[in-house]
Amino acid sequence: MNHKIRDIGVSKNIGHYSDAIESTSGLRWLHTSGTPGMTKSGELPKDIEGQSRQVWTNMIEILDQAGMTIHDIVKVTTSLINARDIPTYVKVRKEVLGDVKPAFMLSVVNQLIRPDVLVEVEIIAAKK
């Protein structure tokens, strides 16, 4: 593994993530754009669970294209438009990431790129 968890103990009181991740030098870095839970053909599931699953399908495909996996993720930034969607989104993220606990930021915003987009995710990943 190219990363070391640097926890101060705050994250364990809130959720399934790490307070900080330290990466070694000499890594390739991948930064994604904010990506909605939309398919390549432009289909957008109507509910938060469907969009959350699709957004993580998209992230895994992007990682795969870069020769990376979820184990290379160091930071996840998530934007939701409804605070009531947090438990469903977090459930899906935990299912996808399993024991992987990158640094994590979640914000609730008024609107994303389109009014029907309920969630966007961006990741930073690093690998030798």
C-alpha angles and dihedrals in degrees: 000000000000096000137069123206114234106193125175092184101258097105095057088063093054113030155311102314143082126259091228141352123212117204127200123239125266097046132142110238128212120195117183128202119242100286124199126214091261128130123237089257090056098256114149121195112233098228135057094246093055093045091046092052091047094048090055091046086055093048093050090050091050090049091048092052088054092049091251138119136205087275088070095058112112100171137022122191116190131187122194128179095213127047089208087067094062097092093049094046093047091049091054093044091052091049091052099041098038108177093356108109112182124175107282140201125183125185132180111220136181096245141349130212092304130016092244094053109100100179140023126186132192125186139194116208132177133194139164 
